[in-house]
Amino acid sequence: MPVAVPPALDPILPLLRCPSCGAELTTAPGALRCPNRHSFDVARHGYVSLLTGTRATSGDDGPMARARRDFLAADRYAAIRDTVADLAGSSAGAADGGRLPATVVDVGCGTGYYLAGVLDAMPGAVGLGLDTSAHALRTAAKAHERAAAATWDVFRPFPIASEQVDVLLDVFAPRNPAEFHRVLRPGGTLVVVRPFGGHLAELRRQVAGMVTVDPDKEERLHQALDPYFEEARTERVEYATPLTRQEAVDLVLMTPSARHVTEADLDDEDTLPAEVTVSVLVTAYRRRSL
């Protein structure tokens, strides 16, 4: 029996385009289809499998997705989520006469934690989370009643119509500035979150194999985005947060460091700190007219 198409997909459909031919998509039993008979299944977990051809390999695997889900559920990153929601809402509203944005797309959405936070702050808005990881999307598809989820690779042209997105989120995720610009409406807002300075410094000092924060990251970000976007507002979010041992393990295993560090490497009780510094930059960018 076909899987039911989630109700959250209905208001997102006008935004979507067939990744094979660019035609509009409509619902069918257990799938989305275009007039050219390309069909994309809805997984039983509620997300749509739009990513076709060669699969991306950089997404969260099962253990990483579970670690991300569990760590974020503890709300140690709630201040980041709230700042993202604030910048997304105030910037988008100011750009469009105070109207709340109709559509929010989270590229590299993971488990949907930040997208859900933005939608909570924007009653009436609808959201779409895109990620390469089917494991993470199992959670993202249920993260919010107004959020749909689909597999996609940020480095490919997005299966989204041009100039239809009000707010685009990029939280600790890869970026595709040209596609960001194409899908955002004139005056649309891009919100980017990235680690800064001493982010998770205690973990990096005590856990061998942790990926460091690239000191040139800000300059590269500026060079990549400047042709397409202008900075509207930046907030630095920095605080110390306590961690239980399991939260510390999950925090390590949900990051790219999980490809260099195993849970067995974290068995020594002295390896993990009881408190870490969170330090990130959250910037709202306004779309330039090219």
Secondary structure, 3 states (H helix, E strand, C coil): CCCCCCHHHHHHHHHEECCCCCCECEEECCEEECCCCCEEEECCCCCECCCCCCCCCCCCCHHHHHHHHHHHHCCCCHHHHHHHHHHHHHHHHHHCCCCCCCEEEEECCCCCHHHHHHHHHCCCCEEEEEECCHHHHHHHCCCCCCEEEEECCCCCCCCECCCCEEEEEEECCCCCHHHHHHHEEEEEEEEEEEECCCCCHHHHHHCCCCCCCCCCHHHHHHHHHCCCEEEEEEEEEEEEEECCHHHHHHHHHCCHHHHCCCHHHHCCCCCCCCEEEEEEEEEEEEECCC
